[in-house]
């Protein structure tokens, strides 16, 4: 279908305050994460250029209201670009040769108009929008030269159907992308400019108060990193991987686990994210025998004063260690709640300072001080509904059992490289727990990964209405 669509462009001018500032902590974290992932052309500056930064963007496609015109969208985009400095930034160096961000005071952005042939079924239009978003997500962006934003309109049978947009994570994180999608891009932003910008964030991070906050965060990281083993799940034991490939991506979906987690959250009066984190940690422990599950999580730093509406990458990784041994599921949830408090409090720091800490610990211990497990709750749009449902307390065991046949697990393909042994990303899917899985299959067997995925559901269902349900993890137990 891609080849049957035609494309045109219109140029949209914009203007806003110009400025230069150091990279923010969030931007440094993005670049370092890409380097750690092995994306060779997406690390720090090399040969006078940041290279073509690829494979890391936020965005999705949103349906357009009936009667939307190209001019309507162009006006929204011009206003949005002028309002938010992050969308006008490029990467460069300051007068001392250090990496920095350069925000343009004026310029132009191309709006792509994609016309789908009238003969195509309307259902195919949504499929095309998803394909376009996905292909752009992995397209290189030269941020020495190009803006971090790409926007397209999909037109079918003379009507604008949806908007497809990608914004590189050097400019936004998931929360910022959601603010744009359901605020500026939906035409629901107030007329006043944003109170602060990405440039303001960068300048604040140079102040003594925030430098001290970063120092405190380092103490939290060191407490969690110092006792960890060389690799969370041990050295590679299956050099053949899965079907000859090392890093595999899969998907797990469980409407039954969704209902069970609502029941547990309501029964224990706990946030669904903390319940989900505890449940995944228990499932990990059951399959791997790891009883102290150290994992990286992502902290939404917008709870900090003045940061709620800023368009910038503010999410940063923090570390939390969950003890899943010799306890009930409810007790592990309570432990998770306690562990999450400092993890959230100390999730804002200078990533270069963390690199220095890791290097020092590596030298002292003789092996890498890093956590190779990631658990990320990305339910930005569906979590509020889940929270409300948990408070409602309407779930029954019969409802959970009826949903069990709908559980699915699939292997969707390989990725080139990953810095992690296991990565769980909970996606925005209504009325289900939908988890994107990335596993290093030299460390896990296919049977283990599938047992772990289905184990998440099993733990949740068993504990839905049973405060005494055991986590049942014996310290040091061998994998099945």
N, C-alpha and C positions, 0 to 999 in steps of 0.2 A: 504493500500500500504506500510505502514511503515514496517510491519512484513515481506514483501516479499523482502525487500532490504537487502543486505549483507554489512558488514562493515569491513574494515581493517585499520591499522594505520601505518604510518611511523613517525619516530622521526627526527625532524629538529633541529639541534644545532644553537645556536646564541651566540653572544658576543657583549658587549658594555660597556661603562663606568658605574661603580658601584657608588652608593651614598646613602645617608640617608638625609632626610629633613622632616620638619614638614608637616602635611597635608596642602594642599592648601585651599584657601577659597572655591573654587569650590567643592573640595572633602568634606569639612565640610558640605556644603549646601546639597550635595547628601545624606549624612548619616542622617542629621537632617530631610530632607524631607521624607526619608524612615521611620524614627521614628514617625514623625507627621502623616504619612499615616497609622500607626498602624501595620506595619510589624514588629512583635515582635522580630524576630531574625535578624533584619537588622539595628539595631541602633548602638549606641556607644559601645565601648568595655565592655564586661561583662564576668565575670569569666575567665579572661585571654585570651579571644578570641573575635574577632569581630563578631563571629557567621557566619552563612551561608547566605551571602548577596544574595538576590534573587530579581527577578521581576523588574529589572531595568537595561536594557542593550541597547546599540546602535548597529546597524548593519543591514544588509540586504543581499540579494543574488545578485550576479552580473554574467552576462553571460561571458563565457570564449571565447576568440578568437579561431577560427578554428586552429587546430594543437597544442594547448596547451598541454604540458605533465605534469605529476606529478612532474618531476624534475624541470621544469620551475617554477611551483608554489612554490615548496620547496625553491628554491633559492630566490624568491621574499620575502617569509616569513622570511627567515633567515636575509636578508638585512633589512627588515622592523623592525623586532624585535631589531636588533642591533642599528638601527637609532633612535628609539624612546624609551626613558626611561620609559614612562608611560606604555608601553606594558610589561615591565619586573618588574613591581612593585608588592610588597606584602605589607600588612599592619602589623604593629608591634608597639613596644614601644621603645622610646629612653632610654638613660641612666638615665633619671629623671622620667621614668615611664609615659611619655606623649605619646599619639598616634602619629605615624609617618608613613612615607612610606619608604620602603626598596627596593632599585632598585638593581637587580642582575647584576653582571658583565658578567656572562655567564650562560648557561643552555640549556634546551631542551624544545621543545613544540611538542605535538602530532598533526599531520595532519591526519584527518579522511578521508578515501576514501570510499564513499558510492556507491555501484554498484546496479543500478536498472535493473531488468530483461529485456532482449531484447524485450520480448513480450509486455511490457507496452507501451501504447501510449505516444508519445513525450509530448503531452499536460499534461500528468500526472506527468512528471518530474518536471515541474515548480510548480505544486501543491505540490509535495513532498518537494521541496526546501523551499517553504513557510511554510509548516507544521514543518519542521525541525528547521527553524529559530525561529518560534513562540514557539515551545516546549523548545528550549534552552534558550529563553529569560526569561522564568519563572523557569528555573532550578537553584537551589541554587549553589553558588560559595563560597568556603571557602578561602577567600583572606588572611588569615594567612598562608595558605599553597599553594594555587593554583594561577597561573597567571590569569589575567583578560580576557584572549583571548581564544576563541574557533573557530577553522576553519575546515571546511569540504569541500571536492570536491565531486560533483555529477557526476558519470560516467554512461553513457547509450549507449549501442551498441558500446562499445569500445572507446567512445569519451568523454572527459571531457566537460560537458555541462555548469556547473556553479559552483560558489564558494559561500558557505554559511558561514557567520561569525558573531560572536557575541562578543562584547567587553563591559565589565561592565562599567557603567557610572562613576565609581570611577576613571577610566583611561581616558575616552573621553566623550565629549558631541556630539551633532548631527553634528556640524560643523567639529569637529575633525574626526568623523567617515566618513564624506563625503570627507575630504581631503585624508584619507587613501584609501577609495574605488576608487576614481578617480585619485589618485596619485600613492602611493606605490603599492597598490594591482593591479593596471592596468599597472604597469611597466613604469610609466611616471614620476617618481621622478628623480631629478638630482642626480649626483653621490656624491655631497658634503653632509656632515651630516647637520642635522637641526641646525640652529643657536642657539636655546635655547631649553630647555627641561622642563618637569614638575618640576624637582628639582630646576631649575632656577626660575620658577614662585614662588615656595614655599619660596625661599630665598628672592626674591624681596618683597614679602608680609610682611616680617618682618622689612622692612626699614621704617624710620620715614616718608618718603614722602608718601608711600602707607598707612601707619597708619593714616596720616592726611586725605587722600582721603576717607578712611573708616569713619572717624569722620564726614566728610561733607555728606556722604551718609546717615548717621544716622539722620542728621537734615532733609533731604528730607523725609525719612521714617516717622519721628515723625510728620511732617507737614501733611502727608496724613493719618496716623493712628489715631492721636488724635481725630478727629471729627467723626470717623466712628461709626455706631451702633454696638451692641454686635455681631450680625451676619448680613452679607450683605443682606440676603433675609428673615430675621426673624426666629423665633423659629419654630421647626417642628410642622406642623398643620395636617399632615396626617399619624398618627402612623402606619397605615397598609401598607404604601409604595405602590409599584406597584406589584400586584400579591403576596403580602406578603413579598417582598424583598425591601431593602432600597436603595441600590446603583445600578443604571442601566447604561449600556453602549448602546449608539445608534450611528447611522451614518446618516448624511444628505449630499446630493449631489445636487448641482444646477449649471448646465452649464449656465443657464440664469443669475444667480447672478455673475458668473465669467465674462461674457461679460459686464454686467452692471457696475461692479466695474472697468473694464478696461476703460469704457466710462467716469466714474466719475473721475478716476485718470488722464486720459488725459485732461479732461475739466478743472479740478482744479489744474493741474500740481502738483499732490501729489503722493507720494509713495503709492503703492497698499496696503502695510501693514497698513498704517495709515488710509486709506479709509476703509479697512476691519474692523479694530478695532472700528472705529466710527460707522459703520453700525451695528456691533454686539451690541455695547453699546446702540444704539437707540432701537434695537429690544428687548433688555433686559428691557429697561425702559418702552416700550409700554406694555409688558406683566406683569411686576412686580410692576410698579408704582415707582420704584427707579429712582430718577432724577439725583442723583450724583452717578454715577456708578464707584465704586472703584474696580479695578481689578489688579491682579498680571500679569505681562508680563515677558518674558525672554529676557534679553539683551545679544547680541553677543559682548562680550568684545574684540573681535579681531581687532576692530578699534584702539585699544590702541597701542602705539609705541612698536614694537618688538614682538607683539603677533599674527600676522597674520597667521603664519604657525605652531604654537606650537600645538603639540598633547597633549591635557590636557582638563579637564572639566573647561572651562572658562565662559560658560553661567551661569548667575545668575538671580534670580528673582528680579524685581524691582516693584514699585507700581505706578499706575497712576490713577487719578480720573478725570472722564469725565463728564462734565455738559451737559445733553441731554435735558434740559427743555427750553421751550420758545425760540425755534430756528428753523432755517431751517436745512436740512441735511448738506448743504454746511457749515453753521456756526458751526455745531458740528464737522465737519471734520477740520475746522480751529482751533477750541479749542483743538482737539486731537493732531494736529501738535504741538501746543504750549506746551501741557502737556507732550508730548513724549520727548521733548528736555531734561528737567531735569531728567526724568525717565531713559533715556539712559545714561546721564552723571553720574548719581549716582547709577548705577547698578553694582558696583564693590566694595565689602566690606567684612569684616569679619563676617560670619554668627553668631558667638558666641556673637559679639557685638549687633547684631540685637535681639538675644534672651534676652539679658540683657535689651534692650530698651523695648521690649514687656512686660517683667516682671514688669518693673517700671510703664509702662502705665496701665497695668492690675491692679496693686495695687492702683494707683491714681484714676482710673475711676471706679473700682469695677466690671469690666467685661472685657472679653478678647479683646485685641486690635489686631485683625487680619482680613485679607481680605479673604473671602471664595469663591471668584470668580477668575477663571484663564482663560485668553485668550492668546493662544500661536499660533503664525504663524510659522508653521514648514515647509514651502515651500522652503527648501534649494535648491532643484534641479529645481523646476518649476517656482520660482519667477522671475529669470532673463528673462525668455521667456515672462512672463506676463508683466514685466516692459517694455520690448521692444514693445509688442503689444499695451500697453497703449499709448506709445509715437507715435505709428503709426496712431492712431485716425481713424481706419477703421470700428469701430463697428456702426451698425445701430439698430434702435428700432425694425425693422422687424426681424433682426437676433436674437435679444433677445427674442421676442415673439415666434419664431419658436422653441426655446430651452425650453420653459416653460413646455411642456409635459414630458420632461426627468427628472424633479425633483423627487427625491426619499427620503424617510425617513424610517428608519427601527430601530427596537429595537433588539439588538444582544445578550443580556444576562446581567448577574449581575456580579459585582465584590464584593470582601469580605468587603472592607473598603475604605474610601476616606476621606482626611482631608478637602475636599471642598464641597460646596453646588452645584456649577456648574463649569464645566470645558469644554472649547471649544479648541480643538486642530485642526488647519487647516493642512491637510495632503498634501503630494506630489502627486497630481493627475492632469494630464494635462487637460486643457480646462474645468475645473469645479472647483467650490468651494466645497471641500470635507471636512466636519467637523466631527471629532470624538467627541461625546458628552458623558460626565459622569455627572449624576445628582443625588442628594440626593432626592429620591422620597417621603421622609417624609416632604419635604419643597415645592415640586412642584407636580402638578397633571400631568398625561400623556397629557391631553389636553393643559396645559400651555407649556410644553416642546415642543410639536409639533407646537404650535402657535408661539413659540419663534423661532424655526428653520425656519419655513416657513416665519416668519416675517423678517428674514435676507434678504431673496430673495425679499420680497415685498418692503422693504425700498430701496434696491439697484436699483430695476427696476424703482420705482417711481422717483428716483433722477437721473437716468442715463443721461437724457438730460434736466432736469428741475432744475435750480439753486435755485428756490423758493420752492422746495418740502419741506413740513414741517416735522420736527422730530415728532411733535404731541405728546409730553409727558407732561402731566400735573403733576406738582410736587405733590407728595403724593397720586396720583391716585391709586385706589385699583385694584388688578389684575382682569382680566375678568373671 
